[in-house]
Amino acid sequence: MEFSVDSLETPALTKAQLAELLFEQIGLNKRESKDMVDAFFDLIADSLIEGHDVKISSFGNFQIRTKAPRPGRNPRTGEAIPIGARRVVTFHTSHKLKALIQGDSVVPSAD
């Protein structure tokens, strides 16, 4: 099944718009659509919070990285400020998605 997002008014795709697309194109009712989208993103967030990477085939990988503490600087005052260690999420697109975005006619078969 192919999803179309041509009717979106903004360049960002929101959770509400995803739920609307599920309602229109799959036939789920609006409550089920909203619950499914929320559950999907909750599952991704929970996995990342637990420290697990998330791979979505043909789309990309969300990975947790631990950044070491480092010295920083307040750009307004020039004052040195320590930046503490923290965990961040990075996203890397799959080769398939990257090829589709670039408009390549031949899409690689493996991620």
C-alpha positions as CSV (number, residue, x, y, z in Angstrom):
1,M,0.0,0.0,0.0
2,E,1.4,3.4,-0.9
3,F,0.9,6.5,1.3
4,S,0.6,9.9,-0.1
5,V,1.5,13.1,1.8
6,D,0.9,15.5,-1.1
7,S,-1.9,17.2,0.8
8,L,0.2,18.3,3.7
9,E,0.3,22.1,4.3
10,T,3.6,22.3,6.1
11,P,7.0,20.7,5.3
12,A,6.9,18.8,8.7
13,L,4.9,15.6,9.0
14,T,3.1,15.5,12.4
15,K,1.8,12.7,14.5
16,A,-1.7,14.1,13.9
17,Q,-1.2,13.9,10.1
18,L,0.2,10.4,10.4
19,A,-3.0,9.4,12.3
20,E,-5.1,11.1,9.7
21,L,-3.4,9.2,6.9
22,L,-4.0,5.9,8.8
23,F,-7.7,6.8,9.1
24,E,-8.0,7.8,5.4
25,Q,-5.9,5.1,3.7
26,I,-6.1,2.1,6.0
27,G,-9.6,2.5,7.3
28,L,-8.9,2.5,11.1
29,N,-11.1,4.8,13.1
30,K,-9.6,8.0,14.4
31,R,-9.1,6.8,17.9
32,E,-7.3,3.6,16.8
33,S,-5.2,5.6,14.3
34,K,-4.1,8.1,17.0
35,D,-3.4,5.3,19.5
36,M,-1.3,3.3,16.9
37,V,0.9,6.3,16.1
38,D,1.4,7.2,19.8
39,A,2.2,3.5,20.6
40,F,4.7,3.4,17.7
41,F,6.6,6.5,18.9
42,D,6.3,5.4,22.6
43,L,7.9,2.1,21.7
44,I,10.8,3.8,19.9
45,A,11.3,6.3,22.8
46,D,11.2,3.6,25.5
47,S,13.8,1.5,23.6
48,L,16.1,4.5,23.3
49,I,15.6,5.4,27.0
50,E,16.6,1.8,27.9
51,G,19.8,2.3,25.9
52,H,18.8,0.1,22.9
53,D,19.4,1.2,19.4
54,V,16.3,1.1,17.0
55,K,16.6,-0.1,13.4
56,I,13.7,0.5,11.0
57,S,14.5,-1.5,7.9
58,S,14.7,0.5,4.7
59,F,14.5,3.7,6.7
60,G,17.4,4.1,9.2
61,N,18.9,3.6,12.6
62,F,18.4,5.6,15.8
63,Q,21.4,5.1,18.0
64,I,22.3,6.2,21.6
65,R,25.7,7.9,22.0
66,T,27.3,8.9,25.2
67,K,29.1,12.2,24.9
68,A,31.9,12.9,27.3
69,P,32.0,16.1,29.4
70,R,33.8,19.0,27.8
71,P,34.6,22.6,28.3
72,G,32.2,25.1,26.7
73,R,31.8,28.8,26.5
74,N,28.8,31.2,26.8
75,P,28.8,32.9,23.4
76,R,27.3,36.1,24.8
77,T,29.7,36.6,27.7
78,G,32.7,34.5,26.7
79,E,32.6,32.9,30.1
80,A,33.9,29.3,30.3
81,I,31.1,26.8,31.3
82,P,31.6,23.1,31.8
83,I,29.2,20.9,29.7
84,G,28.4,17.6,31.5
85,A,28.4,14.1,30.1
86,R,25.1,13.3,28.4
87,R,23.4,10.7,26.2
88,V,22.2,11.8,22.7
89,V,20.2,10.2,20.0
90,T,21.7,10.1,16.5
91,F,19.9,9.1,13.3
92,H,21.5,7.5,10.2
93,T,19.5,7.0,7.1
94,S,19.5,3.6,5.4
95,H,21.1,3.2,2.0
96,K,17.7,2.7,0.5
97,L,16.2,5.9,1.9
98,K,19.3,7.8,1.0
99,A,19.1,6.6,-2.6
100,L,15.4,7.4,-2.8
101,I,16.0,11.0,-1.5
102,Q,18.8,11.4,-4.1
103,G,16.4,10.2,-6.8
104,D,18.6,7.3,-7.8
105,S,16.8,4.9,-10.1
106,V,18.6,1.9,-8.8
107,V,17.9,1.3,-5.1
108,P,20.4,-0.9,-3.2
109,S,18.9,-4.1,-2.0
110,A,20.7,-4.2,1.4
111,D,20.6,-1.7,4.3
